[in-house]
Amino acid sequence: MRPANSLIGSPIERIEDLRFLRGRGQFVGDLTREGMLHAAILRSSVAHGRIRAIDCSAARARLGVHAVITAAEIGDIPVITMRQELLPAFAGYQQPVIAHGKVRYVGEPIAVVVADSAALAEDALEDIALDIEELPAVADRAMSRSDASVLFEHGSNLVSTLTALRGDAEAAFKNAPYVRRERFEVQRFTAVPMESRGFLAEWDEAKQHLTVSGAAKVAFHNRRILAKQMGLAEDAITMIEADVGGGFGVRGEFYPEDFLVPFAARLLKRPVRWIEDRREHLMATNHARDAECELELACDRDGTIRALRGHVSVDLGAYIRTNGITAARNILQVLSGPYRIPNIHVDGALLMTNKTPAGTYRGPGRFEADFFRERLFDMAAKDLGVDRVEFRRRNLVSDDEMPWQMATVMPLDVSTETDNGDYQATLDRCLAEFDWAGKSALQGKLIGGRYHGIGVGCYLEGGGSGPRENVRLVLETDGVVSVYVGSSAIGQGIETIFAQIAADALEIPMERIRGVFHGSTTHVKQGYGSYSSRSTVMGGSAILIAAQAFKDAIRAAAAKHFGCDANEIVIDGDSAVGPGKASVALATLALGGISAEGTYASNKRTYSYGAHAAHVAVDPGTGQVALLDYVAVEDVGRIINPLTLHGQTVGAVVQGLGGALLEHLVYDDNGQLLTGTLADYLLPTAGDFPVIRAVALELKPAPHNPLGAKGAGEGGIIPVGGVIANAVANALSSLGVEPRALPLSPPQVWEMIEEARQRKS
């Protein structure tokens, strides 16, 4: 018998990487079909305007063009319904699948051209004549609040206000010995996965069945939306998950193209493929962040926090997409992070502007909240004369206070509480790994023409979103096992992770797991996908449940074979052993068909937690921030694979550094995107941040799932903005520079330095 639990915890290299490294991946761009046509999207070049006329006659007359589809060809225009946080007030702000009557952002689809090749389709776009009456663009939050120009005639640009509540903040602020009020801002940026979005849609007229390849993240939910839009039963649509070159929250949500490409395939009764180019991606795929706040912190003189209150404003862009409210909700709920803040009252304004709609990007809302909070903490600690590490240590929630109730977000009525944790331990480990005591001597020092500084921050990572996940295990006729899961693969390595979990649970070598098949609607009856660091927690736990049922099914089949009771059967390797040590090969039993399903259901969130520290050097002449050292420490409960976890953490830190120092989607006053190419939108490259150290701990296994695992896909990005900003502030403390906005790009840092010098002169 193979000993149980020998694979979980092992640093096994990703098995899925073999096909990628050998060029055998199957991305949407690799898929072809006989008679396949290609789609291109005509997108609005106007941020806000009324569509007066669309003339497609010249485009339709082009050789090789099979269709030009506008709102007129679709008829009753469906809207993209929300996946999360739907309130009646949000319904009127959902996005139509194609512009009709009005355009509300640069990049909004107006027409679809379908032709024999992508080049022909793109050329035909030039022949479509548009007459759009331009309206004043709502280009920022200030104009949005004014309602001088409104996106939707039925309502204000202020869609709603969410409120985070805990305790009695107003009472706590009365006669507080110390109060600090500050304003902070996080810029608009987005995920830029290596592979942009794409679909291949095929319509079977005889079967009245639609197959869509290229599904990712939440295939079952997207099938539900598409079925309603197209007037089909859900089982008349098959969503197939191809390989995905990164997700990070933006890939796999429902976009207008998720309807337009299948609609074109059904209209023409031909396979239709569409691949997004990079400029389209930057202007049309979900944006993220873009939030500002004004927060007040009330403390005792020793730094003990009494209360937090204030206002947050979030720019949602032109429409509320499927998960467009999630980041705003998270900002409000996790502003307290891992700290003991007994009283909270923070309002969050949801504002519409003529920009690309917002959605989730790795660590949605949490990245912003941590920047706001950790900057405010450093400022308060400095005012009070309390060491900034001691300030944090004094206010961290202790293990014996668990579970700690976080703020409730109204009117969504969303509440959550931490599960368990030793927040002090991760902070201490981070400081030790970083050599905080040794590096403290460098604070603010000018060495070789650069100012040195260090920063630290603590955080929570919420994961394990419910309500459930489903798994099916099948014994194949050669005795190996196939694993079918409702989770999706978006680059996080679930084929390896789930194979480890399944092999351990079944007590077989990993080589006997034929494969982990994921994401597609053909694999399980219902799947819930991959988001919010849920795959390992939910899908992995479902595998454990399915494995027990699977072994019971094998014992039952063997008992029938031997004519004995199931409790007399022992599964030994690739055989089942009965009375008298008689054995039968599992491959033989498989001929009768052996499979089992398992469902893990839970609405209890998991909360990983940790601390990060950074050492930077700032060139005052150029504003360039160089990262000299970065340490990330996180307790993730039970570690399934330390090798893939390390890759997830380091990759997330790099994305966080991109957001902290480089990336910025900039719009002008007319709602035009100025950073719509990779020449203008700066991304971190391999050589930018060479020194990142990640430490994963298993201090507190999750108490609410059988694996004991906590989500770990987002922790690396969450605290980075606050940590880097604190390090920069520490470096430039002699100049009086206090960063209050991201990104800390060279021009912005240089301007802060010059402004500080002018104030002193």
N, C-alpha and C positions, 0 to 999 in steps of 0.2 A: 504493500500500500504506500502510495506517495504521501509524505507528511503534509498535513494541511497548512495553508498560509505560508508556503515557502516562496511564492511568487510575489504576493503583495508585499511591498516594501523594497523590492529589488530594482536596481537601476538598469532596466532592460531597454535597449535601444528600440526606437519606434519601428514596428514592423511595416507600417504603411510607407515609410520612407524608401524602401527598396524599389517600389514601382516608380516613385517620383524620380529618384536618382538615375534609374535606368530609362527614363523617358517614356514610361508606360502609364502615366496618369491619364485619366479621361476627364478633362475639363470640358465645359460647354463648347469652347472653341475647337475641340477635337472631334465633336460629334457631327456627322454628316448623314444625310438620307438621300435616297434617289428622288429626284425632282424637287430638292430643297430650294426654297426661295429665301431671300434676305430682306430684313426690315431696317429702315432708318427712320429716325424721329425728327420731325421739324419742331424745333423748340422756340419759344418766344424769346426775342431779343429785347423785349420791352418788359420792364418790371411791373408796371401797373397800367392797364388800359382796357378799353372796350373793343371787342372784335367787331368791325363793321362789315368786313367781307373777306372771303377766302376764295381765290380763283385757282383751281387745281387743273384746269384744262390742259395747259402746256405740259405739265408733269405727266398727266395720264396719257398724253400722246407720244411720249418718249418710247423708243424701242426698248423692249425688255422690262418695262414697268407693267406690273399686273394689277396693282390697285393703289389708290391714294385714299386713305381713310381719314375722315374728319368727324366731328361731332354729328354732322348731318347723316353720315352713313351708319353711325351707331344707333342713333335715335334717342331713346330714353337713356340718359347718361348715368351710369352707376357711380356711386361714391365709394371710397375706400374706408370701410368701417374700422373702428378702433379695436385693438387687441387688448389693451390694458386701460384702466382708469376711466372708463366711459361714464360720463355724466350727461344728463339731458342738455345741459348748457353747451356741451362740446359738439353736439351733433351737427349744428349748422356750419361748422368750420372744417368739416372733413373734406378731403380732396376728391374732386371728380376725376375720373380716369383720363379725361381729355378736356382741354379748355373749351368752354362754350360760353359765349356772351362776354367773357372777361378773362384777361390773363392777370396773374398776381405775383409772378416771379420770373426772372430771367432763367430760362431752362424748362419752363412748363410745356408739356407736349401739346401741340396744336394739330399735328397731322402725322400720319404714318405712311411712308412709301414702302411698298413691297415690290421687289424686282428680282431679276435673275442673279444679280450679284450685289454685294454690299456697296461696291463702287458705283454701280448704276443707280442704286437707291439713293445714295448720298448726292450724286449729281442732280437727280430729279428734284431734290429738295430746293435747289436754286430756282427752279421754275415755278414754284408756288408763290403766287402774289398775295400778300397780306395787306389789309387796310386796318390798322389799329389806331384808335384815338387814344393818345397817351393821357394818363391821369397823373396827378402828383404822387410821387413814390413815397411810401412810408419807409424810410431808410434806417431808422434807429428807434430805440426805445422812447426817447423823448418825444419824437414826432408821433409815435404810436399812442402815447398817453394823451396827447392833445386832441386826438380825433379830428384834426383839421382835414385829413383825408382818411376815409375808412375803406377797408378791404371788402367788407360785406355790408351791404345796405341794411340788412336786418339787425345789425348790432354794432356795438362799440369794438374798437381794437383791443380793449381790455376784455378778454373772454371771461375770466373769472379770477377769484383770489382764493388761494389755498391758505390754510392756517395750521401751523404746528403748535400744539399745546401740551404742556406738562406743568403741573403745579400752578402756582400763582405768581407769575413774573412781575406783575405790577406791584404787588405787595412786597416782593423781595427787593425791588429797586428803591423802595422808600427808605430813606436814611442809610443807604448803602455807603460804607466808608470810601469806596473807590468805584468810579464808573468811567469807562472809556468807550467812546463812540468812534467808529471808523467806517469808511466806504472802501469797498474792494470791487474789482471787476476781472472776469475771466473772458478771454476773447472767443470768437467763433472759430472753430476748427473741426476737423473730421477725421475719420479713419480712412486710410488709403491702402487697402489691401493690394497685394501684388496682382491679383486677378480682379478685373472689374466685373460688373454684373452681366448676365446673359441668360438666354432661354432658347430652347428648341421646342416648339409646339407642333404636335401632330394630331390631326383630326381623322378619325375613322368613321366615315359616313355610314357605312353598313351597320356598325355597332353603336353609332351615336356616342362615341367614346373619345375623350380627349386625353392625350398624354403630354405632360410637360416635363422636360428634362432641364435640370439646372436649379431645382429646388434646394433650399438651404435653410437652416435655422429652425423654422416652424412650418414644415411642409403641410401638416394636417390642418393647421389653422388657416393657412393660405388657401388650401383646397376648399375649405368651408366658405371663405370670402368669394373665391372665383366661381364656385358652383352657384351661389346666389346671384352673382352678377350676370352669369350666362344662362340662367334658367335651367340648370342641370342638377341632377341628383349628385350627391357627393361621390357615390361609387361609380359615377360616369366619368370621373376624372382620376387619373393616376399621376401623382407627383413623383418624379425620379430624382434622387439626389446624386448628382455627378460629383467628382472631386471638386473641392472648393479651395481656392488660393487665398484663404484668410477670410475672416468674418468680422470680428471686433465689434459686433452690434449692428453694423449698417447692412451687411449682406443678409439677404433672406427675409427681410420685412416685405410687406406687400407694397409695391409701387405701381404707378400707372402702367408701366410696361408689362407687369404681371397679368394684366387684362388685355392690353392691346395686342400682344404677340399671339396669345391663344385665339383672340377674336379674329385676327387676320388669317390664322390657319383654318379656322372653321369656315370663314367666308370663302376662302379660295380652295378649300379642300386639298391643300398641299402643305407639306412641312415648311415651317417658317422659323428661321433663326435670327436672333438679334444679339449683338455683342456691343456693349457700351464702350466708347473710347474714353480716354482719360479726362479730356475736357468735359465730356458729358458727366463723368463721375463727379468731378469737383463741383459742377453747377447743379446736378440733379439728384444725386444720392444724398441721403440724410446728412445734414450738418448737425453739429452738437455744441455743447457748452454755451457761450454767449449769455452770461448772466452777471448781474451786478447786485450789490447789497449794501445796506447801511445797518450795521450791527452795533449793539451796545452790550457791554459785559459789566456785570456788577460783582465785585469781590470784597472780601475782607482784606485787611491790611497785610495779612500773612499769605495772601494769594488764593485762599479758599474761595471757589466760585459760588456765588449765590444764584445768579440768574443770567439769562441771555434773552435779548429781545431785538426786534428790528424788522426790516423789510428786505425782500429779495424780489428782483424783477428778472424774468426769463424771456428771451426773445424766441418765440416758437416758429418764426418764419411765416409763410403765407397760408399754411393749412395745418391742422392738427392731424398728423399721420398716426399710424397704428399704435405706436408707443410714444407719441410726442409729449405726453405729460410726465412720463416716468422720471426723467432727469429732474424736473422741477419738484416732484414729490420727494425724490431722494435727497435733494439739497436740504429741504425742510426737515426731513426725518433724521438725517445723520449729521446735522450741524453739531450735535453734541459729541459725536464720535464715541471713543471709549471712555469719555470723561463723565464724572459725577456732576451733572448740571441739573439740579433738582427742579428748577423753574424755567420754563421756556415759553415764549410767545413770539413767533415769527410769522409774518404774512408773506405770501408769495404771489406776485402779480404775473398772470399769464398774458403776454402781449403778442399781438400779431404784427408782422412787418412784411414788406415786399421782398423777402429773401427766401432762399430755398428752405422748405420745411425742415424742422429739427426732429431728431430721433435720439436713439441711444448710441453711445460710443463707449467702449470699455471703461467701466467705473462711472456710469452715468450719474451725474449729480454728486457723487461722492468725491470726485476729483475737485470739483468746484467748492464743495462744502469744506473739504480739508484745507484748501488754500485759504479760504476766508477765516476759518477758525484758528489755524496754526499761526497765521500772521498776527491775528489779534492777540493770541496768547503771548507771543514774543514781545509785542508792544506793551501789553499789560505787565508782564514780568519786569520789563525794563523800568517802567514807571514806578513799580512798587519796590524796586531794589531786591527782587527775589530772583535767584538763579533760574534760568529758563527750564533747565532739566528738573529742578526741584519743583517748580511751578506745575509742571506736568505730572510729576510723580505724586504730588499732594492731591491731585484731582482725579487720578485714574480710578475707575470703578474697581473695587477689590473683589477677589474671588468669592468671599463670603456674602457679598451683596448681590450675587447672581441668582436668578436672572434679573437684569436691569431693564426696566421699562423705558423705552424711548418715547419721544413725543408722538402723539396721535395727530395725523394729518386730516383735517376736516376741509370740505364736506365729504371727502372720499371715505372718511371713517376708517383709515388705514392705521393699524397699530402693530407694533412688533416689540419683541424683547430679546436681549442677548441670551445665548444658551449657557456658555461657561467660558472661563478664560483666566489666565494669569498675566494681566497686562503689564505688571511691574517686571515680570521675568523677561518678556520680549524687549522691553526698553533697556533693561540692564544688559542683556546679551548684545543688543545693537551697539550700545556705548562701548562695551568691552571690545567687540570685533573692530569697531571703528578707531579705537584708541582715543576716545573723546578727551580724556585727561591730558594725554600727550599733545593732541592737536589744539587744545585750548590755548596753548601758548602762542599760536599763530593768529589768533583772532584780531582782525583789523590791521595786521602788520603789512607794511609795504616792502615786498621782497622782489628784487629783480624787476622793478617797475610795475608790479601787480599787487593789488590788495587781496589778502587771503581771508577767508571766512568759513565758518562751519555752521550747519543748521541741523535741526532734528525735528521730527514730528511723529506722532502716533496716530493709528487709524483702526477702523473696523472694515471688514469686507463681508457684506451680506451675500449669502449664497443659498443653494438648495431650494430654489423656488418650486412650489407645488403646482398643481395639486397632486399629480401622480406621474408615473412613467411605467411603460409596459415593455416586456421582454418575452421573446419566444425562443426556446432551445429545441433543436432538431437533431436527432441521431441519424446520421447518414448511413447508407448501406455499406460503406467501407469502414464503419466504426468510429469515424470522427464526428465532431459536434459543430454545428453551425449556430451562431448566435445572432438573433435578429432583435434590434432595439429601436425604440421610438426616438431616441436621442439623435442629434445630427452631428456630423463631423464638419467643423469649420476651421480645422487646423490645430485643434487642441490635443490630438493624438488618442482619440477614444478607441480606435481599433486595438491599440496596444494595451491601454488601461483595462478595457473590458475583457480582453483575452486573458489578462493576468487574473482578474477577479473571477472569471468563469472557470478557468483552469484550477484555481485554488478551491473554489466551491465544489467542483466536481472531482477534485483530487486526481487530476490527470495532467500529463505534460502539456505545455502550451502548444506543442506541435500537433496535438490532437484537436485543437480548435481550428477548424477549417477556415473560418473567417468571421469577422464581425460585420454584419450588414446593417446599415444604419440609414435613418432619415427618410427613406422612401415610404410612400403610403401603402406599398405592397407587402411590407414586412410584418407589421403588427396591425391589430384592429384599430388602435388609436395611439398616436404618439404625441409628445408634447415638445420635442425639440431641445435646442441648446441655447440657453441665454441665462443671464444672472448666475453664472457659476454653478449650474445645477446638474450637469451631465453625470459626473462621478457620483454625487450624492444620490440623485434620484434613479438614474439608469443603473448604476452599480449596485444599489440596494435592491432594485428589481431583479437583477441577475441572481443575487443570493436567494431570493424567494423562489424564482423559477428553477434554480438548481435543485432545491429540495424536492419540488414537485417532479422534476425530471428524474431524479434518482428513484423516487417512489414509482414512477412509471416504468423504469427499467426493472425494478424489483418485481412489480406486478406482472410484467411480461415474462420474466424468468420463472416466477412462481407458476404461471400457467404452463410454461414449457416443461417444468419438472413435476407439476402436479403437487405442489407444496404450498405452504403459507409464505406470504411475502416477507415476513420477519425472519424467515430461514435463509434468505438470499443475502449474500455479501458481494458487493461490486469490487472486483479486484483488477485494476488496470483496464485492459480491453475485454475482460470477460466478466460474466456473472457466475458466481459459485453457489451451488445448492447443496442439498443433503448429500453426505458421502463424498464431499469434495468434487462432485460432478460439476462440470463447467460448460458454459455455452458462450460463444463469442458474441460481443455486443453487435457486431456486424450482422450476425444471423438474426438476432432479435429485431434489428432495425428493419428487416424485410416486412415485418408486420406493422411498421409505422409507429415510431415513438417520438413524441414531442411533449413539451410542457410550456405553459405560459405563466408569467409572474407579473404582478403589479405591486409597486410600492407607492403608497399614498401618504402624504404628509403635508401639512400646512405650517410646520415648524421650520423657521429659517435657521440656517447655520451661520455662525459668525466667526470667521477667521479674524485674526488681529495681529498687529505687529508694530514695528517702529523702523524708520529709515533715518539715515544720517548722511550728510554730504559735505565735502570739502571743495570749495571753489576758489579760483583766482580770477580777479577782475582787472582788466586793463583799463585804466581811467582815460586813456587817450582814444580808445576805440569803442569802449563799452563791451568788448568781447568777454563773455563768461566762459572760462575753461573749467571743466570738471576734472578734478584731480583724484577724487576717491568717492565712492558711493557704496553704502552698505544697506542691504534690505534684510530684515529679519521678520519672519511670520510664523505663527503657530497655525497649522492647517488641520489640526486633529490628527487623523491617521493618514500617513503618506502612502499612496499606492505605488507610485513610481518616482523616486527622487530625481531621476535624470530628466524626465519630461517636465516635472514640476520646476526644476531649475531653469529649463528653457522658457517655460511660461513666465516665470518671474522676471528674468533678465529682459526678455522681449517686452514685457509690460513696462518695466522701468524705462527702457529706451523710448517707448511711445510716450511715456510721461515726460521725459526730458524734451522730446520734440514739442510737446504742448507747452512746456514751461519756458523754452528758450527760442523756438523757431517758428512754429506753425501758426498761420493766421489767415483766415478767409476775410479779405477786406472788401467792403462795398463802398461805392461813392454815393453822393447824395441823390443820384438818380436810380439807385438800386442796381447798378451794374457791378458785377463781380470783377475785381481788379486782379485777383490772384487765381486765375482759372487755368493755369498751366503749371507744370512742375519746375518751370524756370522761375516762377514767381512765388509759388507755394513751397516753402523750404521744408524738407524732410530730413531727419537724421540719417546719416550714412554710417557704414560699418566702422569707419575710423574716427567718428566724432566722440564716442564715449567708451574708451577702451577699458576703463577700470570700474566694473560693477561687480560687487560681491553679494551673493544671495545665500542666506542661511534659512533652512526650513526646519521647524521644530514640530514635535508631536507631544506637547505638554498636556493638552486637554482634548481627548477624543470627543467628537460630537455625541451628545447624550441621546439624541432623538432618532438616529438611523443605525441600522445594524452594522454598517461599515465603520462607523465612527469617523467618517470623513467629513471635512468641511470644504466648501468651495474655495478654489485657489487660483482662478484664472484672471482675477482683476486686482488683487492686492498690490501687485507690483506698480500699478499706475496711480493708485488712489492718492498717496501722500506726496507725490513727487513735486507738484507745483508749490505747495507750502514749504517743503523742505528746502528746495532750491531758492525760493524767495527769501527765506530766513537766512540762508547762508550768504546770499548777496547783501542783504541788509547788514549782516554781521561784518562782512568784508569792508563795507563802505560806511561803517558806523562813525568814523572820524569826520566824515563829510556830511553826516546827517541825512543820508539817503534812506528812505523807507519805502520799498516797493509796495504798491497797492494794486497793481494791475499786471496781468500777463498778456503776451509773452515778454520775457526779459531778453529781448533781442538786442543786438549791439546798438542800434539807433535809440531804442527806448532807454537802455541803461546809460548811454552817453548823455542823453537829454536830462535824465534825473541828476547825473553828476554835475552838469553845467548849471542846472537850476539851483542845486544846493550851493554851488560856488558863488553864484550871483546873490543868493540870500545872505551869504556870509560877508560879501564884499561891500 
